[in-house]
Amino acid sequence: MRPPLGIVGAGRVGNALARLLAAQGWPVVAVTSRTPAHARTLAGAVGADAVPDAAAVLARAELTLFTVPDDAIAPLASELAEAAVPGRAAVHTSGALGAEALAPLAERGVRVGSLHPAYPFAGGETPGLGRVFFAVEAPGLELRQVLLEVTAALGGQPILIPAGGKAQYHAALAIASNYAVTLFAEAERLLTGLGIGRETADDVLNGLLAGVTANLRERGVPDALTGPLSRADVGTVRLHVRALRAAGPELAALYVRLALRTLPLVRARGTDTGPLEQLLEEESANAPDGT
Ligand SMILES: NC(=O)c1ccc[n+]([C@@H]2O[C@H](COP(=O)([O-])OP(=O)(O)OC[C@H]3O[C@@H](n4cnc5c(N)ncnc54)[C@H](OP(=O)(O)O)[C@@H]3O)[C@@H](O)[C@H]2O)c1
């Protein structure tokens, strides 16, 4: 069963999901967005009509995807309660919020749920979503079945998140993906601080990260861990902390904190972490800000 789909929010996720589903032959019938030109562009690409507002999408689509910012979901659901068509389905794509964000629609007989692709949509063309997991959440069995079908049509894998668990689920993904970008930016700053060009610095780091993700995929935790901590190379860790302290004390403190969080992985590899612990505690105590 492939119910006609509507999109509210022609941003990164709305574009990616609508285009990929349309390419799989899933009917996309209506698109709206805050900026009408964005709705028109997406509608044109997927053979849908651009409509003036979300109420018009709800009126036409049997399954409406709310691909708007998280903070816009509940207010939109409240505004739309009057336009709700009982028996139709409305689903948002937030990772952190549950189906309850659409409660005003559920109270009017709309079947509600959420479908979160665990993938970083940064804009531009999205490659296929094979291997990507989709957190599927729908209290009703019939809608859950439809969302499993959407996931399968996109080539993804479903994962069911226990009720009340989406914030923790999404925090986990944010740590792994968003903070990888933060750490990349810090590493890039250190390399360019040595006079290395930004493009070269990025190439160095991207090559390294490609190896890390391959190791994680093939070996998992803790065996994917490499570097001085994995070998308990205390002298090298000391050199790192001193160099970072010269570059910026906050970064040195972050390094020490992350190293302390890494020690259980080092121990799990069967390495004695006693000397490392001693060094990291000394460095914490010696830090100018006490961290
Ligand atoms: N980006 C990701 O990697 C990712 C991954 C998984 C899930 N998600 C989730 O997917 C949802 C959308 O994220 P995104 O990254 O695609 O955001 P985005 O690129 O900022 O797109 C949001 C879209 O919603 C439109 N919009 C905002 N308020 C609206 C309103 N009141 N009515 C109609 N349209 C409105 C915006 O309008 P205009 O552009 O037309 O002005 C924009 O096109 C969020 O819940 C997010 O948590 C994101």
The ligand as an SDF file (V2000), in Angstrom:
LIG
                    3D

 48 52  0  0  0  0  0  0  0  0999 V2000
   19.1670   17.5640    8.0780 N   0  0  0  0  0  0  0  0  0  0  0  0
   19.2920   16.3860    8.6160 C   0  0  0  0  0  0  0  0  0  0  0  0
   20.3700   15.7950    8.5490 O   0  0  0  0  0  0  0  0  0  0  0  0
   18.1440   15.6680    9.2840 C   0  0  0  0  0  0  0  0  0  0  0  0
   18.2180   14.2700    9.3930 C   0  0  0  0  0  0  0  0  0  0  0  0
   17.1410   13.5780    9.9200 C   0  0  0  0  0  0  0  0  0  0  0  0
   16.0130   14.2770   10.3540 C   0  0  0  0  0  0  0  0  0  0  0  0
   15.9780   15.6320   10.2760 N   0  0  0  0  0  0  0  0  0  0  0  0
   14.7490   16.3080   10.7450 C   0  0  0  0  0  0  0  0  0  0  0  0
   13.9850   16.6890    9.5970 O   0  0  0  0  0  0  0  0  0  0  0  0
   13.2880   17.9270    9.8600 C   0  0  0  0  0  0  0  0  0  0  0  0
   13.7000   18.9560    8.8230 C   0  0  0  0  0  0  0  0  0  0  0  0
   15.0890   19.1800    8.9190 O   0  0  0  0  0  0  0  0  0  0  0  0
   15.9250   19.8180    7.7000 P   0  0  0  0  0  0  0  0  0  0  0  0
   17.3540   19.6560    8.0630 O   0  0  0  0  0  0  0  0  0  0  0  0
   15.4040   19.3350    6.4100 O   0  0  0  0  0  0  0  0  0  0  0  0
   15.5390   21.3490    7.8930 O   0  0  0  0  0  0  0  0  0  0  0  0
   15.6510   22.5100    6.8020 P   0  0  0  0  0  0  0  0  0  0  0  0
   16.6050   22.1460    5.7230 O   0  0  0  0  0  0  0  0  0  0  0  0
   15.8490   23.7610    7.5870 O   0  0  0  0  0  0  0  0  0  0  0  0
   14.2110   22.5150    6.1520 O   0  0  0  0  0  0  0  0  0  0  0  0
   13.0630   22.8630    6.8590 C   0  0  0  0  0  0  0  0  0  0  0  0
   12.0250   23.3340    5.8490 C   0  0  0  0  0  0  0  0  0  0  0  0
   10.8110   23.6250    6.5370 O   0  0  0  0  0  0  0  0  0  0  0  0
   10.2740   24.8120    5.9950 C   0  0  0  0  0  0  0  0  0  0  0  0
    9.4640   25.4310    7.0300 N   0  0  0  0  0  0  0  0  0  0  0  0
    9.8760   26.0070    8.1920 C   0  0  0  0  0  0  0  0  0  0  0  0
    8.8120   26.3810    8.9080 N   0  0  0  0  0  0  0  0  0  0  0  0
    7.7170   26.0470    8.1900 C   0  0  0  0  0  0  0  0  0  0  0  0
    6.3180   26.1950    8.3910 C   0  0  0  0  0  0  0  0  0  0  0  0
    5.8290   26.7500    9.4970 N   0  0  0  0  0  0  0  0  0  0  0  0
    5.4790   25.7330    7.4290 N   0  0  0  0  0  0  0  0  0  0  0  0
    5.9560   25.1520    6.3040 C   0  0  0  0  0  0  0  0  0  0  0  0
    7.2820   24.9910    6.0570 N   0  0  0  0  0  0  0  0  0  0  0  0
    8.1280   25.4440    6.9930 C   0  0  0  0  0  0  0  0  0  0  0  0
   11.4590   25.6440    5.5780 C   0  0  0  0  0  0  0  0  0  0  0  0
   10.9670   26.5390    4.6300 O   0  0  0  0  0  0  0  0  0  0  0  0
   11.5970   27.3100    3.3760 P   0  0  0  0  0  0  0  0  0  0  0  0
   12.8930   26.6840    2.9960 O   0  0  0  0  0  0  0  0  0  0  0  0
   10.5690   27.0980    2.3280 O   0  0  0  0  0  0  0  0  0  0  0  0
   11.7420   28.7390    3.8240 O   0  0  0  0  0  0  0  0  0  0  0  0
   12.4420   24.5900    5.1000 C   0  0  0  0  0  0  0  0  0  0  0  0
   12.2860   24.3160    3.7430 O   0  0  0  0  0  0  0  0  0  0  0  0
   13.6490   18.3060   11.3050 C   0  0  0  0  0  0  0  0  0  0  0  0
   12.6460   17.7980   12.1550 O   0  0  0  0  0  0  0  0  0  0  0  0
   14.9580   17.5820   11.5530 C   0  0  0  0  0  0  0  0  0  0  0  0
   15.1490   17.2780   12.9280 O   0  0  0  0  0  0  0  0  0  0  0  0
   17.0200   16.3530    9.7330 C   0  0  0  0  0  0  0  0  0  0  0  0
  1  2  1  0
  2  3  2  0
  2  4  1  0
  4  5  1  0
  4 48  2  0
  5  6  2  0
  6  7  1  0
  7  8  2  0
  8  9  1  0
  8 48  1  0
  9 10  1  0
  9 46  1  0
 10 11  1  0
 11 12  1  0
 11 44  1  0
 12 13  1  0
 13 14  1  0
 14 15  2  0
 14 16  1  0
 14 17  1  0
 17 18  1  0
 18 19  2  0
 18 20  1  0
 18 21  1  0
 21 22  1  0
 22 23  1  0
 23 24  1  0
 23 42  1  0
 24 25  1  0
 25 26  1  0
 25 36  1  0
 26 27  1  0
 26 35  1  0
 27 28  2  0
 28 29  1  0
 29 30  1  0
 29 35  2  0
 30 31  1  0
 30 32  2  0
 32 33  1  0
 33 34  2  0
 34 35  1  0
 36 37  1  0
 36 42  1  0
 37 38  1  0
 38 39  2  0
 38 40  1  0
 38 41  1  0
 42 43  1  0
 44 45  1  0
 44 46  1  0
 46 47  1  0
M  CHG  2   8   1  16  -1
M  END
$$$$
